[in-house]
Amino acid sequence: MSLASAQRGRLLGHHHVARYCRARDMVNGVPQENAFRLRPGEKYLSTNWLEHFHDADRQAQIAGVRQALTDKGFRVRGNTAFAVLNVGTAIAVCKSDLDMDIQIATLGESHDPSHTGIFGYTEDDTDVVAILARQVNHREVYPAAPSPNDKA
């Protein structure tokens, strides 16, 4: 299946999403559960689809997410990070451990086709939050703010 055929729907299991994590939601550079908690009234957890930007180059993917957020007027701050989740693993672990069917899908935004959401849980589902936090590979946490060495 091509990237285009996955748009406006559920992401493929081998794809990845990045969650923007605030500094207060991390300890020693590792995202904590609060980074994956829904705020009151939210229907999904906002993420970005990495393979939208490039099939395999993680640095290009992260740069694409950074630019997409900046283009929407979002201010990426220092000491924040992008935490990467594998779509299939996150869905499978929620199903096997909690018998919950979460979905990770694109939101169909023309101005940001990479914008995705994690659906199927509420602000009270602390077990899902814990599972999502545990699914982050600590080697897959990237600084959200560009480094001075990044190309403009």
Protein Blocks (a to p, Z undefined) as FASTA:
>chain_A
ZZklmgoiacdfkbccdddddfklpgehiacfklmcccehiabdcdddfklmomklmklm
mmmmmmmmmmnopacdehiacddddfklmmmmmmmmnopacddddehiaklmmbccdehi
afklmmlmmmmmmmpcfklcccfbdcfkbcZZ
